[in-house]
Amino acid sequence: MIKTDSLTKSFDDQLAVDRLTLEIEQGEVFGFLGPNGAGKTTTVRMLASLIGPSAGSASVLGFEIGRDDREIRRRVGILTESPGHYDRLSAWRNLIIYAELYEVEQPQEQAEKYLRWLELWDRKDDPAGSFSKGMRQKLAIARALLHEPMVLFLDEPTAGLDPESAKLVRDFIEELRDIGRTIFMCTHNLDEADRLCDRVAVFKTQLQVVDTPSGLRRRVFGRQVVFHLVENHERYLRLVESLPFINRVEAVDNKIVVSLEDPEEDNPEIIRQLVSSGANIQFVGEIRHSLEDIYLQLVN
């Protein structure tokens, strides 16, 4: 669906994207994470055929960037980080113009569909320039979806939206994935990426790592289980350390924190050993590191 091979972009002497190689499957929500200035927006602009690469190659929907740019632009949708509108025209007229440019067969029906879905129908006749930041963002999302693109590039899709509107957009992203749409999403909202994305890439001019959110947790932190005890004694710590499947163990107050590969398999044995040695276990829980923890570890 989306493939890149050593995709590179330089501006004068400044390297923005350095030899990016990726492959994104149909129906995947792919998160592209990185600090400001990392080259994320430049990557999106290349993949949407808005700018050309300096080196390397890429294809979208089987069309090659630099050769089939017009076809790519016809078939993808893009939401830029700072979308612009015709501010003196109504929201309705804004969408009709773009629907006609995309040669949508039923422009009025499509405009109404997305204005209603994004709760802008009551304001359809108001100038876009009178809209709040969140409303302008929703209008830009509607514009990106008018022609029902199979690939959608989203740059900070929920920026400026209130919690209810942001949830509306997240739910729709999941619906698009379920019907086979491919979504390439740049976001600084790491909790959102964790919930929505099938895989995420951490990018800082060069690709740092690509994996599922759970795969990144295992890769960076491993899996950690906390055993909360009524009282913690040194013998309990030594007992757990002696088990062959334990990677690392430490005591924190009345807790024993254990790093291991397969908690589902190994936790029962740890519990049996602790109970047989006299430990009173209050409860057991796995530490779930946030995607923010992982991201900060990787980019720093």
C-alpha positions in Angstrom: 0.0 0.0 0.0 2.8 2.4 1.0 6.4 1.5 0.4 9.6 3.6 0.7 13.1 2.6 -0.1 15.9 4.9 1.2 13.6 7.9 0.8 15.7 11.0 1.4 15.0 14.8 1.3 17.4 17.7 1.7 16.8 21.4 1.7 20.0 23.1 0.7 22.5 21.6 3.1 19.9 20.6 5.7 19.0 16.8 5.7 15.3 16.5 6.7 14.6 12.8 5.9 17.5 10.3 5.8 17.1 7.0 3.9 13.6 6.1 5.2 12.6 2.5 4.4 9.1 1.5 5.4 6.2 -0.8 4.3 2.7 -0.1 5.4 -0.1 -2.6 4.7 -3.7 -1.9 3.6 -6.0 -1.2 6.5 -3.2 -0.3 8.9 -3.2 2.7 11.1 0.4 3.7 11.2 1.7 6.2 13.8 4.6 8.4 12.9 6.1 9.8 16.1 9.0 12.3 16.6 9.9 15.7 17.9 9.3 18.9 16.1 11.7 19.3 13.2 12.2 15.5 12.9 11.1 15.4 9.3 7.6 13.9 9.8 5.7 16.6 7.8 8.3 16.5 5.1 7.8 12.7 4.8 4.0 13.2 4.5 4.4 15.8 1.9 6.7 13.5 -0.2 4.3 10.5 0.2 1.3 12.7 -0.9 3.4 13.9 -3.9 3.4 17.5 -2.8 7.2 17.7 -3.0 9.7 15.4 -4.6 12.4 13.4 -2.9 16.1 14.2 -3.2 17.0 10.5 -3.4 15.4 7.1 -2.9 12.0 5.9 -4.1 8.4 5.4 -2.8 5.1 4.2 -4.0 1.5 4.7 -2.8 -1.3 2.5 -4.0 1.1 1.0 -6.5 1.9 4.5 -8.1 5.4 5.7 -8.0 6.3 9.1 -6.5 7.9 11.3 -9.1 6.3 9.5 -12.0 2.6 9.1 -11.1 2.2 12.2 -8.9 -1.1 13.3 -10.3 -2.6 9.8 -9.8 -1.4 9.7 -6.2 -2.8 13.2 -5.4 -6.2 12.1 -6.9 -6.4 9.0 -4.7 -5.1 10.1 -1.3 -6.5 12.4 1.4 -4.4 14.7 3.4 -4.9 16.8 6.6 -2.1 19.2 7.1 -1.0 20.5 10.5 -2.2 24.0 9.7 -5.0 23.6 7.2 -6.2 26.7 5.3 -9.7 27.5 4.1 -11.4 30.0 1.9 -12.3 32.1 4.9 -14.9 34.3 3.2 -16.8 31.4 1.8 -19.2 29.2 3.7 -18.2 25.8 5.0 -20.6 24.3 2.5 -19.0 26.2 -0.4 -15.5 25.2 0.7 -16.4 21.5 0.5 -18.3 21.8 -2.8 -15.2 23.4 -4.4 -12.9 20.6 -3.3 -15.5 17.9 -4.2 -15.6 19.3 -7.7 -11.8 19.5 -7.9 -11.7 15.8 -6.9 -14.4 15.0 -9.4 -16.7 13.6 -6.8 -19.8 12.1 -8.5 -22.2 13.5 -5.9 -20.5 16.5 -4.4 -23.6 17.8 -2.5 -24.3 14.5 -0.9 -20.7 14.0 0.2 -20.5 17.5 1.6 -23.7 17.0 3.6 -22.5 13.6 4.8 -19.4 14.9 6.4 -20.8 18.2 7.6 -23.4 16.2 9.5 -21.0 13.6 10.7 -18.6 16.2 12.1 -21.5 18.2 13.6 -21.0 21.2 11.4 -24.3 21.0 9.5 -26.0 23.8 11.5 -23.1 26.1 10.6 -22.8 25.1 6.9 -23.8 28.6 5.7 -21.4 30.5 8.0 -18.1 31.8 6.6 -15.2 29.4 7.4 -13.3 32.4 8.8 -15.8 32.7 11.6 -15.1 29.2 12.9 -13.2 28.3 16.0 -9.9 26.4 15.7 -11.6 23.1 16.5 -14.3 23.7 13.9 -11.8 24.6 11.3 -10.0 21.4 12.0 -13.2 19.4 11.6 -13.9 21.2 8.3 -10.4 20.2 7.1 -11.0 16.6 8.0 -14.2 16.6 6.0 -12.4 18.1 3.1 -9.7 15.3 3.3 -12.4 12.6 3.2 -14.8 13.9 0.5 -13.5 11.7 -2.3 -13.3 8.6 -0.1 -9.5 8.1 -0.4 -8.0 4.6 0.3 -5.0 6.2 1.9 -5.3 9.1 4.4 -2.4 11.2 5.7 -3.3 12.9 9.0 -1.0 15.4 10.6 -2.2 16.0 14.1 -5.8 15.1 13.4 -7.2 16.0 16.8 -5.2 19.2 17.4 -7.5 21.9 18.7 -10.5 19.6 19.3 -12.4 19.4 22.5 -12.5 15.9 24.1 -15.9 15.0 22.6 -14.9 16.0 19.1 -11.5 14.3 19.5 -13.3 11.1 20.4 -15.5 11.5 17.4 -12.4 11.6 15.1 -10.7 8.7 16.9 -13.9 6.6 16.5 -14.0 7.4 12.8 -10.4 6.5 12.3 -11.2 3.1 13.7 -14.2 2.8 11.3 -12.0 3.7 8.4 -9.5 1.0 9.3 -12.3 -1.6 9.6 -13.4 -0.9 6.0 -9.8 -1.3 4.7 -8.6 2.3 4.6 -4.9 2.9 5.3 -4.0 5.8 7.6 -0.6 7.4 8.1 -0.9 9.6 11.2 1.6 12.0 12.6 0.8 12.9 16.2 2.2 14.2 19.4 -0.7 12.7 21.3 1.0 9.5 22.4 -1.9 8.2 24.3 -4.0 8.5 21.1 -1.3 6.7 19.1 -1.2 3.9 21.7 -5.0 3.4 21.4 -5.3 3.8 17.6 -2.2 2.6 15.9 -1.5 -1.0 14.8 2.2 0.0 14.6 4.2 3.1 15.4 7.5 4.4 14.1 9.8 6.7 16.1 11.5 9.0 13.7 14.2 11.7 14.1 15.5 12.4 10.6 16.3 8.7 10.5 14.0 5.9 11.4 14.7 4.8 15.0 12.4 1.9 15.5 9.1 0.4 14.1 6.9 -2.0 16.1 3.5 -2.4 17.7 3.0 -0.4 20.9 3.1 -3.6 22.9 6.2 -4.7 21.0 8.0 -1.5 21.9 7.1 -1.9 25.5 8.8 -5.3 25.5 11.7 -4.1 23.5 12.5 -1.1 25.7 11.3 -2.1 29.2 10.6 -5.9 29.0 7.6 -7.0 31.1 7.5 -6.2 34.7 5.2 -7.6 37.4 4.8 -6.2 40.9 4.0 -8.5 43.8 2.5 -6.5 46.7 3.3 -8.2 50.1 2.0 -7.4 53.6 5.7 -7.5 54.7 8.8 -7.9 52.5 11.7 -9.8 53.8 15.1 -10.4 52.3 14.5 -14.1 52.0 11.6 -13.5 49.6 13.8 -11.4 47.3 16.5 -14.1 47.3 13.9 -16.8 46.6 12.5 -14.9 43.6 16.0 -14.2 42.3 16.9 -17.9 42.4 14.1 -18.8 39.9 15.7 -19.6 36.5 13.2 -17.6 34.4 13.8 -14.3 36.2 15.6 -11.5 34.3 15.8 -9.0 37.1 14.2 -8.4 40.5 14.2 -5.5 43.0 12.5 -4.7 46.3 10.6 -1.4 46.6 9.1 -1.0 50.1 6.7 -3.9 50.5 6.8 -4.7 46.8 8.9 -7.1 44.7 9.3 -5.9 41.1 10.2 -8.7 38.7 11.3 -8.5 35.1 10.5 -11.7 33.0 9.6 -12.7 29.5 6.3 -14.6 30.1 4.3 -13.5 33.1 1.3 -15.6 32.2 3.4 -18.7 32.3 5.7 -17.8 35.2 3.5 -15.8 37.7 1.8 -18.9 39.2 5.2 -20.4 40.1 6.4 -17.2 41.7 3.2 -17.1 43.7 3.5 -20.7 44.8 7.1 -20.2 45.9 6.3 -17.0 47.8 3.3 -18.4 49.6 5.1 -21.6 50.5 7.9 -19.5 52.1 5.3 -17.6 54.3 4.7 -14.5 52.2 1.3 -12.9 52.4 0.5 -11.6 48.9 -2.0 -8.7 48.8 -2.3 -8.5 45.0 -0.2 -8.9 41.8 -0.1 -6.4 38.9 1.8 -5.8 35.7 3.5 -2.4 35.2 2.2 -0.9 31.9 4.7 1.7 30.7 3.1 4.4 28.6 4.0 5.1 25.0 5.3 8.4 26.3 7.8 6.6 28.5 9.0 4.5 25.5 9.1 7.5 23.2 11.3 9.5 25.6 13.6 6.6 26.1 14.1 6.2 22.3 14.4 9.9 21.2 16.7 10.8 24.1 
